[in-house]
Amino acid sequence: MIAVCPDAARFGDVVEIAYDDVGSGTPVVLLHGFPHNRSLWAPQTNALLSLARCITPDLRGFGGTPALPPYEMDRYADDVASLLDALGVGRAVIGGVSMGGYVAFAFWRRHRERVRALVLAGTRAGADDEAGRARRRELIAVARAGGGAAVAERMIVGMVGKRTRERCPALVEAVHHMLASVPTEGAIGALEAMIARPDSTPLLGDIDVPTLVVVGEDDVLIPVAESEAMHAAIRGSRLEVIARAGHLASFERPAAFNQLLGEFVLSLDFD
Ligand code: MLT
């Protein structure tokens, strides 16, 4: 589906946001990472439809949402708020994987009154260090020269856990296909946005909503230690490590991830 929403970044303009809205119950927004699109969440939306209303947008420049500068974590977060307005949703569980987690932090910073709970999957609170920024600049050059296919070649190894790569070539192929389909402008915009994103570590102590931190045991892009640090800093948060999964634990081991997410969403009815 496509929602036409006001563009908070350009007063008087609109942004078209492609999204899926599946199921009924507690609204749960699931934000994909880089360089993904909302199809990443198909294993969740299908499994959870009887207990949650999963809203999965394509961030601007990814999937079916047109590329439209400026690209910033704050803009992605404001787009999500505009989409919720368009859907008549006030508060929602806000979940994100990796870059989607960076957007979830921006959403918390700018729209915290709309956050019922947080799900932080395979992500980190800190900003990039200089070496990380240099790697992103190099990837921008790769994207300019070779588009999504070249980005996918660079990223596929870290994206999926080693044991998943060994056991499930078809799943790796599906992830590769998703990465390769990223529009070049959206990929470059997101890389620039990640370079510029602020450190969200100071926010962690202020988070006062139920928070599920979840990570794949074999994640090499954003290792388990980052999730342990977020869990230690967010009061009352829950940390779950999914065995034998890598960076995309929700896609690699959907049954394990869905069990955790489903239980978490149901528990919100009782707090
Ligand atoms: C992602 O999966 O969103 C990216 O790996 C995040 C990042 O590069 O920091």
Boltz pocket constraint, residues with backbone or C-beta under 6 A from the ligand:
constraints:
  - pocket:
      binder: B
      contacts: [[A, 32], [A, 33], [A, 34], [A, 35], [A, 97], [A, 98], [A, 99], [A, 100], [A, 194], [A, 221], [A, 247]]
      max_distance: 6.0
